[in-house]
């Protein structure tokens, strides 16, 4: 059984959505280097009032993954049941001058810190890839990002006028500290 997926090339189709109500796009994909077209599509979504959430990757501390590390994206790392950040959860800092794509982003904070937030991502019950009728426990930031996307969807269901900036503020202010996160 194959399910449709959003990847960085299909973001363009998302930016054509009618803006009748605020929305959230949740992505679990990644690259080691930023791409101009990907950044432009994320910015287009944000300009439409669409909140973009992306997993940060599973390459560990010091690894920066895109699109989660773009400022207009809510990058999501992983925690375990004790609020510890597992060794696989990617994150770190980068300077805007480190990449040609991000050099011209004068309105962004410099340096950038990724991920923006962490959520449960270790031993999470998920649909099984191997058996469409069963569940399995999985770990990774791809398990964590849907938790945040779900919270965003619930926030928008309660107040459809929330902007992505307001959503980020509420997430940041409502979060508790994870162990091992600066």
C-alpha positions in Angstrom: 0.0 0.0 0.0 1.4 3.4 -1.0 0.3 6.7 0.4 0.8 10.1 -1.3 3.5 12.1 0.3 4.6 15.8 0.2 8.2 16.2 -0.7 10.2 19.4 -1.5 9.2 19.3 -5.2 5.5 19.1 -4.4 5.5 22.1 -2.1 4.7 24.3 -5.1 1.3 22.6 -5.4 0.6 23.4 -1.7 1.3 27.1 -2.3 -1.7 27.2 -4.7 -4.2 26.2 -2.0 -7.0 28.7 -1.5 -6.5 30.6 1.7 -10.1 30.1 3.0 -8.8 29.1 6.4 -5.4 28.8 8.0 -3.7 25.5 7.5 -0.7 23.4 8.5 1.8 21.5 6.3 3.7 18.7 8.0 6.8 17.3 6.4 9.2 14.5 7.4 11.9 15.0 4.8 15.3 16.4 4.8 18.5 17.4 3.1 22.0 18.4 4.3 21.9 21.6 2.2 19.3 24.2 1.6 17.8 24.7 -1.8 16.5 28.0 -3.2 13.3 26.6 -4.7 12.5 24.8 -1.4 13.1 28.0 0.6 10.9 30.0 -1.8 8.0 27.5 -1.5 8.2 27.5 2.3 8.2 31.3 2.3 5.2 31.3 -0.1 3.3 29.0 2.2 4.1 31.2 5.2 3.0 34.3 3.3 -0.3 32.6 2.7 -0.7 32.1 6.5 0.1 28.4 6.4 2.2 27.1 9.2 5.0 24.8 8.1 6.3 22.0 10.4 9.2 19.7 9.5 11.2 17.0 11.3 14.8 18.0 12.0 16.4 14.7 11.0 18.0 11.8 12.6 21.8 12.4 12.2 22.4 13.6 15.8 23.7 16.7 17.5 25.5 19.2 15.3 23.7 18.1 12.2 21.5 20.8 10.5 18.7 19.5 8.2 16.6 21.4 5.8 13.8 22.5 5.4 13.5 22.3 9.2 16.3 24.7 9.8 14.7 27.6 7.7 13.4 30.3 10.0 9.9 30.2 8.5 9.6 26.5 9.4 8.9 25.0 12.8 11.7 22.4 13.0 10.9 19.5 15.3 13.4 17.4 17.2 12.7 14.3 19.3 12.5 13.5 23.0 12.0 10.2 24.8 9.5 9.5 27.6 11.8 11.1 30.2 12.1 14.4 28.1 15.6 13.6 27.2 16.8 14.3 23.6 17.9 11.0 22.1 21.3 10.9 20.4 19.7 10.5 16.9 17.8 13.8 17.1 19.5 16.4 14.8 20.1 19.9 15.9 22.6 22.7 16.2 23.4 26.2 15.0 24.4 27.7 11.8 25.3 31.2 10.5 23.3 32.6 7.6 26.6 33.1 5.7 27.3 29.4 5.9 25.0 28.8 2.9 24.5 30.8 -0.3 20.7 30.2 0.0 20.4 31.8 3.4 22.9 34.7 3.0 20.3 37.2 1.9 17.8 36.5 4.7 18.4 39.8 6.5 15.2 39.6 8.6 16.2 36.2 10.1 18.0 35.8 13.4 21.7 35.0 12.9 22.8 32.5 14.0 19.9 30.2 13.4 19.1 27.5 16.0 17.5 24.2 14.9 15.2 22.6 15.9 12.6 25.1 17.1 10.9 22.7 19.4 11.1 19.0 20.5 8.3 16.5 20.9 7.9 12.8 21.7 9.7 10.8 19.0 11.1 7.7 20.6 9.2 4.4 20.7 6.0 6.0 19.3 3.2 3.8 18.1 2.8 4.2 14.3 1.2 2.4 11.4 3.4 -0.5 10.3 5.1 -0.2 6.9 5.3 -4.0 6.7 1.7 -4.8 7.6 -1.1 -2.4 6.8 -3.3 -3.9 9.5 -1.0 -3.4 12.4 1.0 -0.9 14.5 4.6 -0.9 15.4 6.9 1.3 17.6 9.1 3.6 15.7 11.6 6.3 16.7 12.8 9.4 14.9 12.0 13.0 14.4 9.4 11.9 11.8 7.5 10.6 14.7 7.9 13.9 16.6 6.8 16.3 13.9 3.2 15.0 13.7 2.7 15.7 17.4 3.5 19.3 16.8 1.4 19.4 13.6 -1.5 18.0 15.5 -1.2 20.6 18.2 -1.1 23.3 15.5 -4.2 21.8 13.8 -6.0 21.9 17.2 -5.0 25.5 17.8 -6.3 26.5 14.3 -9.5 24.6 14.9 -10.1 26.6 18.0 -8.9 29.9 16.5 -8.6 29.9 12.7 -7.3 33.5 12.7 -4.0 32.5 14.4 -1.0 33.5 12.2 2.1 31.3 12.0 4.0 33.8 14.2 1.3 33.6 16.8 1.4 29.8 16.7 5.2 29.8 17.1 4.8 32.1 20.1 2.2 29.9 21.8 4.2 26.8 21.2 7.4 28.4 22.6 5.7 29.9 25.6 3.7 26.7 26.4 6.6 24.3 26.1 8.5 22.9 29.0 12.2 22.4 28.9 13.6 19.1 27.6 16.7 17.6 29.2 19.8 18.5 27.3 18.3 21.4 25.3 20.0 24.8 25.7 
